[in-house]
Amino acid sequence: MYNAFYNIWWLVRESLKYLILLRALALESRPVLNEGRAKIPVSTPGALTAEFMELLRQNETLTTPALKLLDLHFCLWECYVAKTAEKWRLEHEQRQLQEPNEWLANNSDILLQLCDEQALVLRDRRQPVQIRYNGVQASDA
């Protein structure tokens, strides 16, 4: 599920880049003259919302799709952040449980070994008792 959210988020992000590129292309079609030569405006890195607002000011027909896309982007981003936080929390819990699990596994092995040794001792004690019991039974017959 984490990868699905990431893939959708990436797709939306790429779509947003495409819209920003469309804005840049729209600006290219109207070059600004600077000292006798055409200067193509370059979009500087900025907030995504600011880029959208500039795009919407220039082309009002893109308002509805752009706002839907922006809303989807923020929704997916929130899901991505929530899933990432949950993943980190679960990884932290797993690391915290790992040490007690190792301790329990080691102590379990020690207890099994002690039980096996005790079973051998009991078997060794049972054999002489069984022999005496068989001898008593034989003498009674």
N, CA, C and O atoms as CSV, one atom per row, in Angstrom:
chain,resi,resn,atom,element,x,y,z
A,1,MET,N,N,0.829,-1.187,0.000
A,1,MET,CA,C,0.000,0.000,0.000
A,1,MET,C,C,0.874,1.251,0.000
A,1,MET,O,O,0.560,2.245,-0.655
A,2,TYR,N,N,1.963,1.184,0.739
A,2,TYR,CA,C,2.901,2.310,0.808
A,2,TYR,C,C,3.406,2.654,-0.589
A,2,TYR,O,O,3.453,3.826,-0.963
A,3,ASN,N,N,3.787,1.628,-1.368
A,3,ASN,CA,C,4.299,1.872,-2.720
A,3,ASN,C,C,3.212,2.427,-3.632
A,3,ASN,O,O,3.495,3.263,-4.491
A,4,ALA,N,N,1.972,1.973,-3.457
A,4,ALA,CA,C,0.879,2.479,-4.290
A,4,ALA,C,C,0.679,3.968,-4.050
A,4,ALA,O,O,0.519,4.733,-5.002
A,5,PHE,N,N,0.686,4.387,-2.786
A,5,PHE,CA,C,0.548,5.809,-2.487
A,5,PHE,C,C,1.715,6.591,-3.066
A,5,PHE,O,O,1.532,7.678,-3.616
A,6,TYR,N,N,2.910,6.039,-2.942
A,6,TYR,CA,C,4.079,6.737,-3.474
A,6,TYR,C,C,3.962,6.883,-4.986
A,6,TYR,O,O,4.248,7.950,-5.531
A,7,ASN,N,N,3.542,5.815,-5.668
A,7,ASN,CA,C,3.417,5.868,-7.128
A,7,ASN,C,C,2.376,6.891,-7.559
A,7,ASN,O,O,2.593,7.631,-8.519
A,8,ILE,N,N,1.253,6.939,-6.862
A,8,ILE,CA,C,0.219,7.924,-7.205
A,8,ILE,C,C,0.735,9.324,-6.937
A,8,ILE,O,O,0.556,10.235,-7.746
A,9,TRP,N,N,1.382,9.482,-5.782
A,9,TRP,CA,C,1.935,10.803,-5.447
A,9,TRP,C,C,2.934,11.240,-6.510
A,9,TRP,O,O,2.934,12.397,-6.929
A,10,TRP,N,N,3.787,10.314,-6.947
A,10,TRP,CA,C,4.785,10.636,-7.971
A,10,TRP,C,C,4.088,11.046,-9.267
A,10,TRP,O,O,4.506,12.002,-9.920
A,11,LEU,N,N,3.031,10.329,-9.640
A,11,LEU,CA,C,2.292,10.644,-10.855
A,11,LEU,C,C,1.682,12.040,-10.773
A,11,LEU,O,O,1.740,12.805,-11.736
A,12,VAL,N,N,1.102,12.368,-9.632
A,12,VAL,CA,C,0.523,13.703,-9.464
A,12,VAL,C,C,1.616,14.752,-9.520
A,12,VAL,O,O,1.442,15.799,-10.144
A,13,ARG,N,N,2.737,14.483,-8.877
A,13,ARG,CA,C,3.849,15.438,-8.891
A,13,ARG,C,C,4.330,15.687,-10.316
A,13,ARG,O,O,4.601,16.825,-10.697
A,14,GLU,N,N,4.432,14.620,-11.096
A,14,GLU,CA,C,4.849,14.775,-12.488
A,14,GLU,C,C,3.809,15.566,-13.281
A,14,GLU,O,O,4.160,16.363,-14.151
A,15,SER,N,N,2.527,15.341,-12.974
A,15,SER,CA,C,1.471,16.116,-13.635
A,15,SER,C,C,1.596,17.590,-13.300
A,15,SER,O,O,1.396,18.451,-14.157
A,16,LEU,N,N,1.928,17.873,-12.054
A,16,LEU,CA,C,2.113,19.266,-11.652
A,16,LEU,C,C,3.298,19.885,-12.387
A,16,LEU,O,O,3.249,21.045,-12.798
A,17,LYS,N,N,4.352,19.108,-12.547
A,17,LYS,CA,C,5.502,19.608,-13.311
A,17,LYS,C,C,5.076,19.928,-14.745
A,17,LYS,O,O,5.514,20.914,-15.337
A,18,TYR,N,N,4.210,19.066,-15.285
A,18,TYR,CA,C,3.726,19.276,-16.643
A,18,TYR,C,C,2.946,20.586,-16.734
A,18,TYR,O,O,3.119,21.349,-17.685
A,19,LEU,N,N,2.081,20.847,-15.741
A,19,LEU,CA,C,1.327,22.103,-15.744
A,19,LEU,C,C,2.257,23.304,-15.632
A,19,LEU,O,O,2.043,24.323,-16.288
A,20,ILE,N,N,3.276,23.185,-14.811
A,20,ILE,CA,C,4.237,24.280,-14.670
A,20,ILE,C,C,5.000,24.476,-15.982
A,20,ILE,O,O,5.296,25.603,-16.378
A,21,LEU,N,N,5.313,23.357,-16.649
A,21,LEU,CA,C,5.973,23.450,-17.950
A,21,LEU,C,C,5.059,24.140,-18.965
A,21,LEU,O,O,5.521,24.942,-19.776
A,22,LEU,N,N,3.763,23.828,-18.917
A,22,LEU,CA,C,2.817,24.512,-19.800
A,22,LEU,C,C,2.832,26.010,-19.544
A,22,LEU,O,O,2.761,26.815,-20.473
A,23,ARG,N,N,2.925,26.368,-18.281
A,23,ARG,CA,C,2.999,27.791,-17.937
A,23,ARG,C,C,4.248,28.415,-18.548
A,23,ARG,O,O,4.199,29.501,-19.124
A,24,ALA,N,N,5.361,27.711,-18.411
A,24,ALA,CA,C,6.609,28.234,-18.967
A,24,ALA,C,C,6.512,28.364,-20.485
A,24,ALA,O,O,6.998,29.335,-21.065
A,25,LEU,N,N,5.877,27.375,-21.125
A,25,LEU,CA,C,5.712,27.450,-22.578
A,25,LEU,C,C,4.803,28.609,-22.968
A,25,LEU,O,O,5.025,29.265,-23.986
A,26,ALA,N,N,3.774,28.857,-22.153
A,26,ALA,CA,C,2.894,29.996,-22.425
A,26,ALA,C,C,3.682,31.294,-22.315
A,26,ALA,O,O,3.470,32.223,-23.093
A,27,LEU,N,N,4.583,31.354,-21.355
A,27,LEU,CA,C,5.406,32.551,-21.208
A,27,LEU,C,C,6.409,32.677,-22.351
A,27,LEU,O,O,6.752,33.783,-22.767
A,28,GLU,N,N,6.880,31.523,-22.861
A,28,GLU,CA,C,7.828,31.552,-23.976
A,28,GLU,C,C,7.197,32.151,-25.219
A,28,GLU,O,O,7.862,32.812,-26.017
A,29,SER,N,N,5.896,31.910,-25.370
A,29,SER,CA,C,5.244,32.431,-26.572
A,29,SER,C,C,5.140,33.951,-26.531
A,29,SER,O,O,4.854,34.585,-27.547
A,30,ARG,N,N,5.373,34.537,-25.354
A,30,ARG,CA,C,5.376,35.995,-25.216
A,30,ARG,C,C,6.737,36.427,-24.672
A,30,ARG,O,O,6.829,36.831,-23.512
A,31,PRO,N,N,7.790,36.351,-25.478
A,31,PRO,CA,C,9.111,36.708,-24.968
A,31,PRO,C,C,9.196,38.180,-24.595
A,31,PRO,O,O,8.543,39.032,-25.197
A,32,VAL,N,N,9.997,38.452,-23.610
A,32,VAL,CA,C,10.224,39.816,-23.141
A,32,VAL,C,C,11.502,40.319,-23.793
A,32,VAL,O,O,12.523,39.632,-23.799
A,33,LEU,N,N,11.432,41.510,-24.335
A,33,LEU,CA,C,12.626,42.078,-24.964
A,33,LEU,C,C,13.492,42.723,-23.898
A,33,LEU,O,O,13.030,43.524,-23.085
A,34,ASN,N,N,14.743,42.356,-23.928
A,34,ASN,CA,C,15.684,42.905,-22.963
A,34,ASN,C,C,16.926,43.328,-23.727
A,34,ASN,O,O,17.677,42.477,-24.204
A,35,GLU,N,N,17.152,44.614,-23.849
A,35,GLU,CA,C,18.309,45.162,-24.554
A,35,GLU,C,C,18.386,44.650,-25.988
A,35,GLU,O,O,19.459,44.272,-26.459
A,36,GLY,N,N,17.243,44.636,-26.685
A,36,GLY,CA,C,17.242,44.298,-28.095
A,36,GLY,C,C,17.164,42.821,-28.403
A,36,GLY,O,O,17.051,42.470,-29.577
A,37,ARG,N,N,17.217,41.946,-27.440
A,37,ARG,CA,C,17.097,40.512,-27.746
A,37,ARG,C,C,16.012,39.892,-26.865
A,37,ARG,O,O,15.711,40.376,-25.774
A,38,ALA,N,N,15.446,38.817,-27.374
A,38,ALA,CA,C,14.343,38.170,-26.656
A,38,ALA,C,C,14.876,37.413,-25.443
A,38,ALA,O,O,15.890,36.717,-25.510
A,39,LYS,N,N,14.170,37.572,-24.356
A,39,LYS,CA,C,14.545,36.853,-23.135
A,39,LYS,C,C,13.374,35.957,-22.750
A,39,LYS,O,O,12.250,36.430,-22.586
A,40,ILE,N,N,13.639,34.685,-22.609
A,40,ILE,CA,C,12.598,33.740,-22.231
A,40,ILE,C,C,12.581,33.646,-20.709
A,40,ILE,O,O,13.591,33.300,-20.097
A,41,PRO,N,N,11.438,33.953,-20.094
A,41,PRO,CA,C,11.375,33.864,-18.636
A,41,PRO,C,C,11.560,32.427,-18.164
A,41,PRO,O,O,11.004,31.496,-18.747
A,42,VAL,N,N,12.318,32.260,-17.139
A,42,VAL,CA,C,12.576,30.944,-16.564
A,42,VAL,C,C,11.866,30.874,-15.222
A,42,VAL,O,O,11.976,31.783,-14.400
A,43,SER,N,N,11.147,29.800,-15.014
A,43,SER,CA,C,10.436,29.625,-13.750
A,43,SER,C,C,11.435,29.301,-12.649
A,43,SER,O,O,12.185,28.329,-12.744
A,44,THR,N,N,11.440,30.109,-11.621
A,44,THR,CA,C,12.335,29.844,-10.495
A,44,THR,C,C,11.651,28.891,-9.538
A,44,THR,O,O,10.424,28.874,-9.443
A,45,PRO,N,N,12.441,28.094,-8.826
A,45,PRO,CA,C,11.826,27.178,-7.870
A,45,PRO,C,C,11.054,27.963,-6.815
A,45,PRO,O,O,11.563,28.939,-6.264
A,46,GLY,N,N,9.856,27.544,-6.542
A,46,GLY,CA,C,9.043,28.222,-5.539
A,46,GLY,C,C,7.984,27.293,-5.022
A,46,GLY,O,O,7.949,26.106,-5.345
A,47,ALA,N,N,7.141,27.846,-4.232
A,47,ALA,CA,C,6.068,27.047,-3.657
A,47,ALA,C,C,5.128,26.588,-4.758
A,47,ALA,O,O,4.866,27.310,-5.721
A,48,LEU,N,N,4.637,25.393,-4.595
A,48,LEU,CA,C,3.738,24.816,-5.591
A,48,LEU,C,C,2.472,25.655,-5.727
A,48,LEU,O,O,1.987,25.882,-6.836
A,49,THR,N,N,1.953,26.102,-4.626
A,49,THR,CA,C,0.735,26.911,-4.661
A,49,THR,C,C,0.966,28.211,-5.412
A,49,THR,O,O,0.108,28.638,-6.185
A,50,ALA,N,N,2.104,28.841,-5.198
A,50,ALA,CA,C,2.412,30.091,-5.891
A,50,ALA,C,C,2.499,29.859,-7.396
A,50,ALA,O,O,2.027,30.685,-8.178
A,51,GLU,N,N,3.094,28.749,-7.804
A,51,GLU,CA,C,3.177,28.422,-9.231
A,51,GLU,C,C,1.777,28.248,-9.814
A,51,GLU,O,O,1.489,28.712,-10.917
A,52,PHE,N,N,0.915,27.575,-9.060
A,52,PHE,CA,C,-0.443,27.376,-9.542
A,52,PHE,C,C,-1.196,28.695,-9.640
A,52,PHE,O,O,-1.922,28.933,-10.606
A,53,MET,N,N,-1.026,29.531,-8.662
A,53,MET,CA,C,-1.735,30.817,-8.694
A,53,MET,C,C,-1.316,31.635,-9.914
A,53,MET,O,O,-2.155,32.256,-10.567
A,54,GLU,N,N,-0.037,31.635,-10.216
A,54,GLU,CA,C,0.457,32.355,-11.396
A,54,GLU,C,C,-0.127,31.738,-12.668
A,54,GLU,O,O,-0.547,32.453,-13.578
A,55,LEU,N,N,-0.149,30.418,-12.723
A,55,LEU,CA,C,-0.706,29.721,-13.879
A,55,LEU,C,C,-2.182,30.062,-14.051
A,55,LEU,O,O,-2.644,30.292,-15.168
A,56,LEU,N,N,-2.911,30.093,-12.957
A,56,LEU,CA,C,-4.344,30.369,-13.026
A,56,LEU,C,C,-4.625,31.815,-13.414
A,56,LEU,O,O,-5.619,32.093,-14.085
A,57,ARG,N,N,-3.768,32.728,-13.003
A,57,ARG,CA,C,-3.943,34.128,-13.395
A,57,ARG,C,C,-3.781,34.282,-14.906
A,57,ARG,O,O,-4.446,35.115,-15.523
A,58,GLN,N,N,-2.909,33.490,-15.492
A,58,GLN,CA,C,-2.634,33.614,-16.919
A,58,GLN,C,C,-3.645,32.868,-17.782
A,58,GLN,O,O,-3.927,33.277,-18.908
A,59,ASN,N,N,-4.190,31.774,-17.251
A,59,ASN,CA,C,-5.110,30.971,-18.051
A,59,ASN,C,C,-6.250,30.492,-17.163
A,59,ASN,O,O,-6.119,29.492,-16.457
A,60,GLU,N,N,-7.349,31.197,-17.199
A,60,GLU,CA,C,-8.471,30.899,-16.316
A,60,GLU,C,C,-9.184,29.601,-16.680
A,60,GLU,O,O,-9.888,29.039,-15.841
A,61,THR,N,N,-9.022,29.113,-17.899
A,61,THR,CA,C,-9.693,27.874,-18.286
A,61,THR,C,C,-9.107,26.665,-17.564
A,61,THR,O,O,-9.752,25.621,-17.465
A,62,LEU,N,N,-7.892,26.807,-17.064
A,62,LEU,CA,C,-7.263,25.704,-16.333
A,62,LEU,C,C,-7.599,25.716,-14.844
A,62,LEU,O,O,-7.114,24.861,-14.104
A,63,THR,N,N,-8.405,26.651,-14.395
A,63,THR,CA,C,-8.668,26.811,-12.968
A,63,THR,C,C,-9.216,25.542,-12.334
A,63,THR,O,O,-8.647,25.037,-11.366
A,64,THR,N,N,-10.305,25.025,-12.863
A,64,THR,CA,C,-10.939,23.851,-12.249
A,64,THR,C,C,-10.030,22.628,-12.274
A,64,THR,O,O,-9.833,22.011,-11.228
A,65,PRO,N,N,-9.460,22.246,-13.436
A,65,PRO,CA,C,-8.583,21.068,-13.416
A,65,PRO,C,C,-7.345,21.267,-12.542
A,65,PRO,O,O,-6.893,20.337,-11.875
A,66,ALA,N,N,-6.811,22.469,-12.549
A,66,ALA,CA,C,-5.608,22.715,-11.753
A,66,ALA,C,C,-5.910,22.629,-10.265
A,66,ALA,O,O,-5.127,22.059,-9.505
A,67,LEU,N,N,-7.033,23.188,-9.844
A,67,LEU,CA,C,-7.392,23.117,-8.426
A,67,LEU,C,C,-7.704,21.689,-8.004
A,67,LEU,O,O,-7.363,21.278,-6.895
A,68,LYS,N,N,-8.353,20.927,-8.887
A,68,LYS,CA,C,-8.603,19.514,-8.579
A,68,LYS,C,C,-7.286,18.757,-8.450
A,68,LYS,O,O,-7.108,17.944,-7.543
A,69,LEU,N,N,-6.375,19.033,-9.365
A,69,LEU,CA,C,-5.076,18.375,-9.322
A,69,LEU,C,C,-4.297,18.773,-8.075
A,69,LEU,O,O,-3.662,17.931,-7.441
A,70,LEU,N,N,-4.345,20.039,-7.728
A,70,LEU,CA,C,-3.663,20.512,-6.526
A,70,LEU,C,C,-4.268,19.881,-5.280
A,70,LEU,O,O,-3.541,19.475,-4.373
A,71,ASP,N,N,-5.597,19.795,-5.229
A,71,ASP,CA,C,-6.271,19.164,-4.098
A,71,ASP,C,C,-5.880,17.697,-3.996
A,71,ASP,O,O,-5.602,17.195,-2.907
A,72,LEU,N,N,-5.858,17.011,-5.138
A,72,LEU,CA,C,-5.447,15.610,-5.156
A,72,LEU,C,C,-4.007,15.464,-4.691
A,72,LEU,O,O,-3.680,14.546,-3.939
A,73,HIS,N,N,-3.152,16.369,-5.137
A,73,HIS,CA,C,-1.749,16.331,-4.732
A,73,HIS,C,C,-1.615,16.447,-3.214
A,73,HIS,O,O,-0.901,15.664,-2.588
A,74,PHE,N,N,-2.305,17.430,-2.625
A,74,PHE,CA,C,-2.207,17.617,-1.174
A,74,PHE,C,C,-2.804,16.435,-0.417
A,74,PHE,O,O,-2.279,16.029,0.620
A,75,CYS,N,N,-3.900,15.884,-0.935
A,75,CYS,CA,C,-4.516,14.718,-0.299
A,75,CYS,C,C,-3.562,13.530,-0.319
A,75,CYS,O,O,-3.370,12.857,0.694
A,76,LEU,N,N,-2.971,13.282,-1.479
A,76,LEU,CA,C,-2.018,12.176,-1.597
A,76,LEU,C,C,-0.778,12.420,-0.753
A,76,LEU,O,O,-0.224,11.488,-0.170
A,77,TRP,N,N,-0.343,13.670,-0.687
A,77,TRP,CA,C,0.824,13.991,0.127
A,77,TRP,C,C,0.538,13.701,1.600
A,77,TRP,O,O,1.383,13.145,2.301
A,78,GLU,N,N,-0.663,14.079,2.072
A,78,GLU,CA,C,-1.026,13.795,3.460
A,78,GLU,C,C,-1.056,12.292,3.713
A,78,GLU,O,O,-0.578,11.827,4.748
A,79,CYS,N,N,-1.615,11.530,2.775
A,79,CYS,CA,C,-1.639,10.068,2.910
A,79,CYS,C,C,-0.224,9.511,2.927
A,79,CYS,O,O,0.094,8.633,3.728
A,80,TYR,N,N,0.621,10.021,2.044
A,80,TYR,CA,C,2.013,9.574,1.975
A,80,TYR,C,C,2.727,9.847,3.290
A,80,TYR,O,O,3.438,8.984,3.805
A,81,VAL,N,N,2.538,11.047,3.837
A,81,VAL,CA,C,3.181,11.405,5.105
A,81,VAL,C,C,2.647,10.522,6.226
A,81,VAL,O,O,3.420,10.043,7.056
A,82,ALA,N,N,1.327,10.300,6.258
A,82,ALA,CA,C,0.733,9.468,7.306
A,82,ALA,C,C,1.244,8.035,7.214
A,82,ALA,O,O,1.583,7.432,8.232
A,83,LYS,N,N,1.302,7.488,6.007
A,83,LYS,CA,C,1.785,6.116,5.834
A,83,LYS,C,C,3.270,6.014,6.182
A,83,LYS,O,O,3.704,5.022,6.768
A,84,THR,N,N,4.038,7.024,5.827
A,84,THR,CA,C,5.461,7.021,6.164
A,84,THR,C,C,5.644,7.068,7.671
A,84,THR,O,O,6.476,6.343,8.217
A,85,ALA,N,N,4.872,7.916,8.352
A,85,ALA,CA,C,4.962,8.005,9.812
A,85,ALA,C,C,4.565,6.679,10.450
A,85,ALA,O,O,5.194,6.233,11.409
A,86,GLU,N,N,3.522,6.052,9.916
A,86,GLU,CA,C,3.096,4.756,10.450
A,86,GLU,C,C,4.175,3.702,10.227
A,86,GLU,O,O,4.445,2.886,11.108
A,87,LYS,N,N,4.788,3.722,9.052
A,87,LYS,CA,C,5.858,2.767,8.750
A,87,LYS,C,C,7.024,2.953,9.718
A,87,LYS,O,O,7.561,1.975,10.238
A,88,TRP,N,N,7.420,4.211,9.962
A,88,TRP,CA,C,8.519,4.479,10.891
A,88,TRP,C,C,8.163,4.027,12.303
A,88,TRP,O,O,9.007,3.484,13.017
A,89,ARG,N,N,6.905,4.255,12.708
A,89,ARG,CA,C,6.473,3.843,14.047
A,89,ARG,C,C,6.534,2.323,14.176
A,89,ARG,O,O,7.010,1.801,15.184
A,90,LEU,N,N,6.053,1.616,13.158
A,90,LEU,CA,C,6.076,0.156,13.192
A,90,LEU,C,C,7.503,-0.384,13.179
A,90,LEU,O,O,7.801,-1.361,13.866
A,91,GLU,N,N,8.384,0.244,12.405
A,91,GLU,CA,C,9.786,-0.177,12.401
A,91,GLU,C,C,10.414,0.041,13.767
A,91,GLU,O,O,11.195,-0.790,14.232
A,92,HIS,N,N,10.077,1.162,14.420
A,92,HIS,CA,C,10.595,1.454,15.759
A,92,HIS,C,C,10.093,0.410,16.761
A,92,HIS,O,O,10.863,-0.090,17.581
A,93,GLU,N,N,8.803,0.085,16.691
A,93,GLU,CA,C,8.250,-0.938,17.582
A,93,GLU,C,C,8.907,-2.284,17.332
A,93,GLU,O,O,9.186,-3.029,18.272
A,94,GLN,N,N,9.154,-2.596,16.075
A,94,GLN,CA,C,9.786,-3.869,15.742
A,94,GLN,C,C,11.196,-3.933,16.321
A,94,GLN,O,O,11.609,-4.968,16.844
A,95,ARG,N,N,11.943,-2.816,16.226
A,95,ARG,CA,C,13.288,-2.790,16.813
A,95,ARG,C,C,13.221,-2.948,18.328
A,95,ARG,O,O,14.062,-3.621,18.924
A,96,GLN,N,N,12.210,-2.322,18.954
A,96,GLN,CA,C,12.072,-2.435,20.404
A,96,GLN,C,C,11.715,-3.856,20.821
A,96,GLN,O,O,12.146,-4.310,21.881
A,97,LEU,N,N,10.944,-4.561,20.016
A,97,LEU,CA,C,10.551,-5.929,20.344
A,97,LEU,C,C,11.623,-6.948,19.985
A,97,LEU,O,O,11.605,-8.068,20.496
A,98,GLN,N,N,12.543,-6.580,19.127
A,98,GLN,CA,C,13.566,-7.511,18.670
A,98,GLN,C,C,14.444,-7.998,19.821
A,98,GLN,O,O,14.722,-9.193,19.923
A,99,GLU,N,N,14.880,-7.090,20.684
A,99,GLU,CA,C,15.765,-7.461,21.796
A,99,GLU,C,C,15.078,-8.417,22.773
A,99,GLU,O,O,15.664,-9.444,23.118
A,100,PRO,N,N,13.850,-8.117,23.234
A,100,PRO,CA,C,13.186,-9.089,24.112
A,100,PRO,C,C,12.936,-10.431,23.425
A,100,PRO,O,O,13.001,-11.478,24.070
A,101,ASN,N,N,12.651,-10.409,22.127
A,101,ASN,CA,C,12.454,-11.669,21.406
A,101,ASN,C,C,13.728,-12.497,21.390
A,101,ASN,O,O,13.684,-13.713,21.580
A,102,GLU,N,N,14.859,-11.846,21.165
A,102,GLU,CA,C,16.135,-12.564,21.185
A,102,GLU,C,C,16.411,-13.120,22.579
A,102,GLU,O,O,16.879,-14.250,22.719
A,103,TRP,N,N,16.117,-12.317,23.620
A,103,TRP,CA,C,16.323,-12.767,24.996
A,103,TRP,C,C,15.445,-13.982,25.286
A,103,TRP,O,O,15.906,-14.953,25.885
A,104,LEU,N,N,14.174,-13.931,24.860
A,104,LEU,CA,C,13.264,-15.055,25.073
A,104,LEU,C,C,13.730,-16.299,24.318
A,104,LEU,O,O,13.647,-17.410,24.841
A,105,ALA,N,N,14.211,-16.118,23.107
A,105,ALA,CA,C,14.689,-17.260,22.323
A,105,ALA,C,C,15.895,-17.906,23.000
A,105,ALA,O,O,15.980,-19.131,23.078
A,106,ASN,N,N,16.827,-17.090,23.488
A,106,ASN,CA,C,18.003,-17.634,24.179
A,106,ASN,C,C,17.597,-18.367,25.453
A,106,ASN,O,O,18.071,-19.473,25.713
A,107,ASN,N,N,16.715,-17.752,26.252
A,107,ASN,CA,C,16.281,-18.399,27.489
A,107,ASN,C,C,15.459,-19.643,27.212
A,107,ASN,O,O,15.511,-20.601,27.983
A,108,SER,N,N,14.706,-19.645,26.133
A,108,SER,CA,C,13.944,-20.829,25.753
A,108,SER,C,C,14.892,-21.984,25.441
A,108,SER,O,O,14.649,-23.118,25.853
A,109,ASP,N,N,15.965,-21.698,24.718
A,109,ASP,CA,C,16.957,-22.735,24.410
A,109,ASP,C,C,17.594,-23.273,25.685
A,109,ASP,O,O,17.791,-24.480,25.823
A,110,ILE,N,N,17.916,-22.380,26.613
A,110,ILE,CA,C,18.524,-22.798,27.887
A,110,ILE,C,C,17.550,-23.674,28.667
A,110,ILE,O,O,17.943,-24.707,29.208
A,111,LEU,N,N,16.276,-23.267,28.728
A,111,LEU,CA,C,15.273,-24.053,29.447
A,111,LEU,C,C,15.064,-25.419,28.804
A,111,LEU,O,O,14.911,-26.415,29.511
A,112,LEU,N,N,15.055,-25.479,27.480
A,112,LEU,CA,C,14.924,-26.776,26.801
A,112,LEU,C,C,16.098,-27.692,27.127
A,112,LEU,O,O,15.918,-28.889,27.349
A,113,GLN,N,N,17.293,-27.127,27.155
A,113,GLN,CA,C,18.475,-27.917,27.492
A,113,GLN,C,C,18.375,-28.424,28.934
A,113,GLN,O,O,18.688,-29.586,29.194
A,114,LEU,N,N,17.945,-27.576,29.876
A,114,LEU,CA,C,17.787,-27.997,31.270
A,114,LEU,C,C,16.707,-29.072,31.408
A,114,LEU,O,O,16.861,-30.007,32.193
A,115,CYS,N,N,15.621,-28.942,30.653
A,115,CYS,CA,C,14.567,-29.962,30.684
A,115,CYS,C,C,15.078,-31.300,30.159
A,115,CYS,O,O,14.761,-32.350,30.718
A,116,ASP,N,N,15.860,-31.267,29.094
A,116,ASP,CA,C,16.431,-32.503,28.548
A,116,ASP,C,C,17.359,-33.164,29.562
A,116,ASP,O,O,17.326,-34.381,29.741
A,117,GLU,N,N,18.190,-32.355,30.227
A,117,GLU,CA,C,19.095,-32.901,31.245
A,117,GLU,C,C,18.301,-33.495,32.402
A,117,GLU,O,O,18.652,-34.562,32.905
A,118,GLN,N,N,17.244,-32.824,32.827
A,118,GLN,CA,C,16.415,-33.330,33.922
A,118,GLN,C,C,15.721,-34.623,33.515
A,118,GLN,O,O,15.582,-35.534,34.330
A,119,ALA,N,N,15.282,-34.709,32.256
A,119,ALA,CA,C,14.645,-35.936,31.769
A,119,ALA,C,C,15.633,-37.094,31.785
A,119,ALA,O,O,15.257,-38.218,32.118
A,120,LEU,N,N,16.892,-36.838,31.431
A,120,LEU,CA,C,17.912,-37.891,31.486
A,120,LEU,C,C,18.148,-38.347,32.922
A,120,LEU,O,O,18.274,-39.543,33.183
A,121,VAL,N,N,18.206,-37.399,33.850
A,121,VAL,CA,C,18.410,-37.747,35.263
A,121,VAL,C,C,17.241,-38.592,35.760
A,121,VAL,O,O,17.453,-39.596,36.440
A,122,LEU,N,N,16.023,-38.205,35.434
A,122,LEU,CA,C,14.853,-38.965,35.871
A,122,LEU,C,C,14.830,-40.357,35.252
A,122,LEU,O,O,14.467,-41.325,35.920
A,123,ARG,N,N,15.214,-40.466,33.981
A,123,ARG,CA,C,15.259,-41.775,33.338
A,123,ARG,C,C,16.300,-42.666,34.007
A,123,ARG,O,O,16.071,-43.856,34.227
A,124,ASP,N,N,17.469,-42.057,34.332
A,124,ASP,CA,C,18.517,-42.830,35.000
A,124,ASP,C,C,18.062,-43.298,36.378
A,124,ASP,O,O,18.449,-44.386,36.804
A,125,ARG,N,N,17.259,-42.518,37.084
A,125,ARG,CA,C,16.755,-42.914,38.401
A,125,ARG,C,C,15.605,-43.914,38.274
A,125,ARG,O,O,15.406,-44.742,39.163
A,126,ARG,N,N,14.867,-43.847,37.207
A,126,ARG,CA,C,13.710,-44.716,37.039
A,126,ARG,C,C,14.137,-46.153,36.747
A,126,ARG,O,O,13.469,-47.095,37.176
A,127,GLN,N,N,15.232,-46.329,36.028
A,127,GLN,CA,C,15.672,-47.682,35.664
A,127,GLN,C,C,15.931,-48.555,36.903
A,127,GLN,O,O,15.423,-49.674,36.961
A,128,PRO,N,N,16.705,-48.082,37.899
A,128,PRO,CA,C,16.904,-48.947,39.082
A,128,PRO,C,C,15.588,-49.224,39.835
A,128,PRO,O,O,15.383,-50.322,40.352
A,129,VAL,N,N,14.717,-48.231,39.888
A,129,VAL,CA,C,13.431,-48.444,40.564
A,129,VAL,C,C,12.620,-49.489,39.816
A,129,VAL,O,O,11.993,-50.347,40.437
A,130,GLN,N,N,12.626,-49.429,38.494
A,130,GLN,CA,C,11.884,-50.399,37.679
A,130,GLN,C,C,12.461,-51.801,37.870
A,130,GLN,O,O,11.712,-52.775,37.942
A,131,ILE,N,N,13.782,-51.907,37.950
A,131,ILE,CA,C,14.422,-53.218,38.154
A,131,ILE,C,C,14.001,-53.781,39.507
A,131,ILE,O,O,13.668,-54.963,39.594
A,132,ARG,N,N,14.007,-52.972,40.562
A,132,ARG,CA,C,13.605,-53.432,41.899
A,132,ARG,C,C,12.132,-53.826,41.901
A,132,ARG,O,O,11.750,-54.829,42.504
A,133,TYR,N,N,11.317,-53.038,41.228
A,133,TYR,CA,C,9.892,-53.343,41.169
A,133,TYR,C,C,9.669,-54.671,40.459
A,133,TYR,O,O,8.867,-55.493,40.904
A,134,ASN,N,N,10.385,-54.880,39.348
A,134,ASN,CA,C,10.270,-56.149,38.620
A,134,ASN,C,C,10.756,-57.304,39.492
A,134,ASN,O,O,10.181,-58.392,39.461
A,135,GLY,N,N,11.826,-57.066,40.277
A,135,GLY,CA,C,12.341,-58.115,41.170
A,135,GLY,C,C,11.347,-58.455,42.268
A,135,GLY,O,O,11.177,-59.627,42.604
A,136,VAL,N,N,10.697,-57.467,42.824
A,136,VAL,CA,C,9.691,-57.701,43.864
A,136,VAL,C,C,8.509,-58.446,43.273
A,136,VAL,O,O,7.972,-59.345,43.919
A,137,GLN,N,N,8.104,-58.113,42.110
A,137,GLN,CA,C,6.985,-58.783,41.450
A,137,GLN,C,C,7.338,-60.240,41.171
A,137,GLN,O,O,6.502,-61.130,41.324
A,138,ALA,N,N,8.579,-60.477,40.760
A,138,ALA,CA,C,9.009,-61.844,40.443
A,138,ALA,C,C,9.063,-62.686,41.716
A,138,ALA,O,O,8.721,-63.868,41.678
A,139,SER,N,N,9.480,-62.113,42.830
A,139,SER,CA,C,9.576,-62.880,44.076
A,139,SER,C,C,8.193,-63.159,44.655
A,139,SER,O,O,8.024,-64.146,45.372
A,140,ASP,N,N,7.221,-62.337,44.373
A,140,ASP,CA,C,5.857,-62.556,44.845
A,140,ASP,C,C,5.166,-63.644,44.026
A,140,ASP,O,O,4.200,-64.242,44.500
A,141,ALA,N,N,5.618,-63.902,42.860
A,141,ALA,CA,C,4.953,-64.875,42.002
A,141,ALA,C,C,5.345,-66.259,42.294
A,141,ALA,O,O,4.862,-67.187,41.647
